[in-house]
Structure formats: C-alpha cells, structure tokens
C-alpha cells in the first residue's frame, strides 16, 4: 500500500515547490544537479518481468524491497540473485511486512492480519524478524550493506515504541520519512519518498524530477505495481516515460540505489 506520503500530481508538485530546500552547492549530488532513487516494494513478479528489463535496457539501477516470507519471493530466488548481481539493491522490507492495521487516519485491517499487526508486536520480535530478513538477503546477494523500507511507513510498535534505534547498526539508511531537506540535514534513517500510483501521468513524474533538479534535491520514488500485479499500480508506459527522461538527462541527474545515496549523504562534506 502507498503510505501517507502519497499525494496526487499537481498538488504534490506544489508541495515540492514549498518544501524542497535550496542547496548552495549545485553539484552536491555526486557532481549532479539532483539525485533520484527508484524504489519498488514487495518483491512482486512484475518487478522481475517488466521493471528490471526496463531499467536494464537503459542501464539504470533501482532498489527492490522484498519480503522473504512471501511465496512470490521464495519461488523466484534465482531471478532475485540475478537482479542483485546486475547492480540493483535488494532492500529489507522486513520478514513478513507487518503494519499498524488501523490508525485514526487509515484502516488497513482488511489485509493486515492480526498476527502481522505491529500493535501486536514487541520490539524484540520486530528486530529479530528484520535481522532474519537481512540474513536471507545476504544469502541471496552476499552483501552486508543495504537499506530498509519500513512497511506502510510504520516504525512504531504499539503506537509508542520506535524500533529504528534498535536496528540502525544493521543498515546504511532507511526509507520512511516526511521531510525533504538539503543534503547536510537529511536523516538517512528517515529518508522521505513519494508514493506513486496511476493517478500520476508520466509527465507529472518528470515534473517532479525537474523540480528536484531546480532545487538540487534528493527525490525518492516509491512504486508498487508497475504494469499490474498489485492493487497499487501505475501503467508501465508511464513508468518507462520517466525512465527514458532520466536516461536522457543523466549528465544532470544521479540515479542510484538507495544504499549508494545513503552512504553518500553520510559521507558528504560541503
């Protein structure tokens, strides 16, 4: 599901205009005008069958947050190994994708089972499951550096206890925040993203990138389904329109997996 950061097209472009901070160094992002990260959640068949070929066709790399406890991942382990070997990041999306089933702002109780409701978790349980997911991922790609995406943007157990401080040592960074800011003030464990679905046109996705270029900012896209295979979806043609724009303008746009961008932010010296 798209988290609460998702806002449709024009409204979100206005939001970005107000919230992206100007970075004095216009080449702060690896000597480019901005950084763009393409992230894809849940490790679904469509990522392997449609997204990866699209990215590979133009030589761009993304971050794929997979859920080891789901059959759709476990049935295609060799395919995911190839994804990692080709330079894409396999990110941690926890072992079973637990979320808070119901809050004052939303109701996910129709699909979040009680046993995977974060309100029924302890800190120990979520930390153990996240570490186990990392072990699974390391067995796939042999890597020890990666990022995490907090499922549904939720990082609290029982609505009160934040589990991020207990897992920082396991990751380079994490996706799940609400503030877009200049490079020197980004919390790499709360990197904000824009949830994308079919309400966006391909041109609106491109406008978001242009705004990031104008303001020398980091822009993280959060996709679920691309071309189908998920109830939160965007057409493949719109996704590929964005991909072509990024490739055409790669002299000004740094496109990289989130693990690389998070490491860069941590080491950045103005």
N, C-alpha and C positions, 0 to 999 in steps of 0.2 A: 504494500500500500504506500502511496505517496504520503510523506509526513506533512505536518502542518506548515512547512515552508512553501508548499506549492500554491502559487497564485497565477491566474491566467494572464497570458500575453501582455496586453498594453498596460494593465495595472502594474504588473511586475516590472516592466521597463521603467515606469515612473518611479517605482520603489528603488530600483537600482540607481537611478539618477540621483536620488536623495541620499543613499546610504554608502555607495562606493566612495571611499576616501581617496583624495589625490595623493599619489606617491611622488615625492620630489624627484627621485631617480627614475627617469622614464625608461630605463633599461634594467630595472631591478629584477625582473623575472628572467634570469638566465640570459641577459642581454636582449630580451624581447619586450614588447610593449605590455604584454599580459601573459598570464598562464591559464590554460584551460585543461580541466581534467574531466574525462568521460568515465563515469562510473555506472555500473549495471548491477542491479540487486537480484538476489535469489538463485542465481545459477540455473537458468532455465534452458530448455532445448533451443529456443530461438536465439539465444546468445551465441551458441555454438554454430547453429546452422545459418544464421543471417548476419548477426552483428560482427562476429570475428572475420568472416570473409570480406565484409565491407571495410573494416579497419585495415585488414592485411592488404587489401587491394591498393591502398594509398600509403601504407607504411606508418599508420598511426597506432599508438598503443593506449589501452584502456585499463581500468581496474574493475575486476569482476568479483563481487562479494557473494560467495557461495555458502550454502547451508549444508554441511556434511550429513546431517540427519535425514535428508530428504532423498527419496529414491531417484529423482531426476538428476541428482548429482552422482550418486553412487553407481548408477548404471552406465555412466559415461566417463569413468575415471581416466582412461587413456586419452580421450579427447581433451580433458582438462589439463592433463600433463603436457600435451602439445601446445595448448594455449600459453602456459607458463614458459615453456621452452622457447616460444616465439617472442618473448619480451613483455607480455601482458602481466599485470599483477593479479594474483589470486588473493583477494582480501577476506578477512574474517567477518562473517555475518552471524556469528555465534553458532552453536551446535544445532539448536532447534528453533531459532528465530522467536524467542519469547518477547512479547509486547505487553503493555498495560491494556487490558481488554476494554476498559471503559473509563473515560475521564469526563469532566464537565464539558469538554469541547468536542468529544468524538465518542463513537461507540463501535468497537471492533469485536464485540462479543459474539458476532455471528460466525467469525472464523478463527478467533484466538481461543483455543481450547483452555479449560480451567488449569490443566497441568502445565500449560505454557504461558500462563498469565503472570507477568512479573510481580504482581501483587501477592502471588503465592510462592515467590522465590525468597531465598536468603542470599546474602552477599556471597557466602561460601559456595552455594550452588551455581550462581551465575559465573563467578570467577572460575570455578572448576570446569564448567562447560566451555567457556571461552578458551581456556588453556588447552582443553582436549581438541577443540576445533583447530587451534594453532598446530598441534601435533599432527593432526590429519593433513593439514595443508603443507606442512614441512615434508611429510612423506610423499606428497604429490610433486612438489617443486624443488625440494632441497634447500629452501631459503628460510632464513630466520628473521629477516626484516620484512614487515608488512604493516598495513593499516587495518583498522576495524571500522565498520559502519554499524552504529547502534540501531537494531531493528526498530522500525517505526519512529526513529529518533529518540527512543526511550532509554534512559540510562539510570533510572531510579528503581530501587526495589522497595515495595510497599509505600510508594509515593514519597518516601523521605530519604532513603539512603542512596547516595550517588555511588555507583560502582566504579566509575572511571579512575579514582585514585588508586584502586586496588589492582588495576591492570596496566597502568602506564608503562611499567617495566617490560611488558610483553610486546609493545608496539612503537612504531615510529610516529604515529599520529592516529587520529580518529575523525570520522565524518559524522557530524551531527551537532550543528550549532545554528545560531540565528543572526550572527553579526558579520557583516562584510567590512573589512577594515584594511588599512595599509599593511604591507608585509611585515614591518617591525613590530606589529601589535597583534598578530594572529596567534591564537591559542591552537597549537597543532593538534590538540586532542578534542577540539570543538570546531572543526572546520565546517563552515556552512555550505549547503548545497541547494540547488533549485530543482525541486521535483517536477518532472516533465511527463505530460500525457498528451492525448490527441487534441486537447483544446489549443495547443500551440501549433502554429504554422511553421514551416521550415524557415520562412523569412523572419519570424519572431525569434526563433532560436539564434539566427545570425545577428539580429539586432542586439541580443544580449551579449554576444561576443564583441560586437562593435563598441558597446558601452564599456566593457571591460578594457578594451584597447584604449579608449579615450581616457579612462581613469587609471590606467596602469594597475589593474586589479587582478585578483585570482577569481576565476569563475569555475565552479564545480557543477556539472550536470548530473542529475540523478535519474537514470532510466530504470524502468522495469521491463515490461514487454516492448519489443520493437518488431513490428510486423505481425503481432499476435502472440499467442501462448501465455497471456497474462491478463487479468482483469484491469490492470493499469497499463495502458498501451499507447504507443504512438506509431503512426504509419512508417514503414521502412523508407519510403520515398522522402519523408520529412527529415528523418534521421540522416539519410545519405546526402541530402541537400546541405545540412550542417557540416558533415564530414568533408564534402568537396570544398566548402568555403574555408575550413580550417587548413586543408592541404594547400589550397591556392595561396593562402596568406601565412604560410609557416615561417616566412622570414620575420614576421612581426608577432607571431603567436607561438608560445611554447606549449606544446601538447605533450603531456607525460602522465604516467600512472601516479596516483596519489602518494605512493610511498616515496617516489623521487621528489615530488614537490614538497612534501612534508619535511624530508631531510634537508632540502634546500632552504626552506624557511627557517629551520632550526639553526643552520649554519650561517645565515645571511648576515653580512656586515655592511651597513650603508657606507 
